[in-house]
Amino acid sequence: MLLTVSEGNEPALRVYTACGFEEWGREPRAVPVDGRAVAKLHMVCLLDAEPAASAGCSEPSEPAAGSGSALHARPAPAV
């Protein structure tokens, strides 16, 4: 599973890291935030790895400040 998060969004980074995501790349000057260019950090969580629940991940009750989203991604069911 892949995601991106704005560099400097420490609350979101803590949540994603606790859920098993690891940074694999950085896109410099990817998006404007408050009039300045901010990098996007690319993160991955391998679905065949340990389940996030055993890695100490818990779904936040509300989105991290400034993140624009909560952690609600779920793998698609097997067909």
N, C-alpha and C positions, 0 to 999 in steps of 0.2 A: 504494500500500500504506500502511495506517495503523497506528500503534501509539501507546501511551501509556507514559510512564515517570514514576516518582515524582521530583518535584523534589528535587535534592540527590544523586541517584544518578549521580555524575559518571562512573564507569567505563562505565556503560551509555550515557550521553549521548555519550561519546567514540566508542564503537563505532558507535552509530546514525548519528552525524554523519559519521563516516568512510565509512559505507556509503551516504551520499547523502540521508539523512533530514534534513528541515528542520522546525523548530518552527513550528506555525501557530496554536497557542492554548494557554491555560493555564486549568485548572479549579481554582480555589482551594478549599482545605480538602476535597479529594475523598476521601481515605482516611486512616484512623488508622494511624500508625506510631509504635510505642513510646509510646503514650499521647498523641500530639499529632497535630493535623490537618495533612496534607501535601498540597500541590497536585500534580495530575497534568499533565504536559506532553504535549500532543497533537503528534504528528509525522507527516509525510507524505513518501513517496518516490514520485515519479511514475514509473511503469513504462515510459513512452515516453522517459524521459531516458537519459543515459549509463548503461550497465551499471555496477553497483556495483563489480565487479572492477576496472574501469579507474579508479574513483574511489579506489582504495587500500583497499578493504574486504577484510578477511580474516576468516573465521569463527573466533571464539574457541574455544579448546580446552575451556573450561569457562565457565559463566555468570559474569557480573560479580557481585561480592559484593552480596547483598541484592536482586538483580534478579528472582530466581525463574525466570529463563528465559535460554536462549541464543538467539542469532540464527540461527534455522533456518527462517524464513519463506521460501517459494518461491512464485512466481506459479503459478497453475493452468495446466496444459497447454492449448493451443488444441484445441478440439473440431471 
